[in-house]
Amino acid sequence: MSAPFYKFGYFNDEFSLVLALVIGIGFGFFLERAGFGSGRKLAAQFYFTDMTVLKVMFTAILTAMLGIYYLSVVGFMELSLVFLNPTYLVPQIVGGLVLGVGFVIGGYCPGTSCVSAATGKIDGMVFLAGILAGIFVFGELFPLLEGFYNSTPMGQITLPKLLGVPYGVIVLAVVLMAVGAFVAAEWGEKKMAARKGV
Amino acid sequence: MAERAVTTQDPRSGVDERARRTAQPYWNPYLAGVGLGLVLLSAYVIMGRGLGASGAFSTFVSATVAKVAPSHAAANSFYSEYLGDGSSSPFKDWLVFEVIGVFIGGFVSGMLAWRVRRGIEKGPSISNGRRLMFAFIGGGLMGFGAKLARGCTSGQALTGGAVLNVGSWAFMMCVFAGAYAFAYFMRRQWL
């Protein structure tokens, strides 16, 4: 047996939709467990009072990254069959900045707003309506935006390929960076809590 | 489940039992992060792809536009990408089913921890109306930005981050940069 299972044809498209539902349930469950149904908790990340977003996100990335790396090193998973979203650097930088501003204004990102709405938060539901409006505006402007949208293409490219270093080196670098970020986050939270207490 | 903060005698019968329970604390963030990471890993192992969210909303918007103005949608390459070749419903899509799951999973987790209740998430010094206005504006920017970047925090940052995708890491850094840069102007909403 080899992974990714779908790419090796172990099941058909119909069944992949059932799996999508199951995987989505797991995704929503852990987002809610982390507290990501609360816009206030998410926004606190940007005021350094609660660094949960950073901790959860980087722990999730580390877990998946190390798992994928291990499974490919032992030959169970064929990394070349894994989907890699092609990079278009400048539109992704601009999109990231716009999304970041939207995050602190609205309090959610698309996935977390689903969890927020599902747990009864009115602002999460309104945020969802906003997303639909934003996508509609993007769609209507697409003929004008298409040139920029497709600018600075770099193809399917990973950091190890870009920097010309072995995959494992970048994995190690990400681990070290994340652990450093965790230490800083714990220290920062204590510092902010102490300031509040005074 | 501890029987904390349960008022047994409420004269109004039919009052939501959950509302009188104290919401349980959230999980330790590192534990929740490992759980989230294992879900992402299983998506890669099973499907060869990661998670997503905004893509499902694009399908919804594209299908709605196609319903109202079919020729307009067909002429637009953004919408038509989400509509497929017409051989099957655009909603028969992996991300659409995954996002339906996100709603279910979030609801189940919230129910189990007594956290499902109506409310508006905000700081103490902003009105409900203004908060909802900001929620709509923020959602709009989020939808627009996610399409420009070919994905959101799920489809780019988490999913691409785990496979060391260059564009995803650039995107992730910019999300944090944008949010931190603008946080000052939003402090009255949250603090």
Interface residues (C-beta under 8 A of the other chain):
Chain A: A3 P4 F5 Y6 K7 S16 L17 V18 L19 A20 L21 V22 I23 G24 I25 G26 F27 G28 F29 F30 L31 E32 R33 A34 G35 G37 S38 G39 R40 K41 A43 A44 Q45 F46 Y47 T52 K55 V56 M57 F58 T59 A60 I61 L62 T63 A64 M65 G67 I68 L71 M77 L79 L81 V82 F83 L84 N85 P86 T87 Y88 L89 P91 Q92 I93 V94 G95 G96 L97 V98 L99 G100 V101 G102 F103 V104 I105 G106 G107 Y108 C109 P110 G111 T112 S113 C114 V115 S116 A117 A118 T119 G120 K121 I122 D123 G124 V126 F127 L128 A129 G130 I131 L132 A133 G134 I135 F136 V137 F138 G139 E140 F142 P143 L145 E146 Y149 M154 I157 T158 L159 P160 L162 Y167 I170 V171 V174 F182
Chain B: Y26 W27 P29 Y30 A32 G33 V34 G35 L36 G37 L38 V39 L40 L41 S42 A43 Y44 V45 I46 M47 G48 R49 G50 L51 A53 S54 F57 S58 F60 V61 S62 V65 N76 S77 F78 Y79 K92 W94 L95 V96 F97 E98 V99 I100 G101 V102 F103 I104 G105 G106 F107 V108 S109 G110 A113 R115 V116 R117 R118 G119 I120 E121 K122 G123 R131 L132 F134 A135 F136 I137 G138 G139 G140 L141 M142 G143 F144 G145 A146 K147 L148 A149 R150 G151 C152 T153 S154 G155 Q156 A157 L158 T159 G160 G161 A162 V163 L164 N165 V166 G167 S168 W169 A170 F171 M172 M173 C174 V175 F176 A177 G178 A179 Y180 A181 F182 A183 M186 R187 Q189 W190 L191
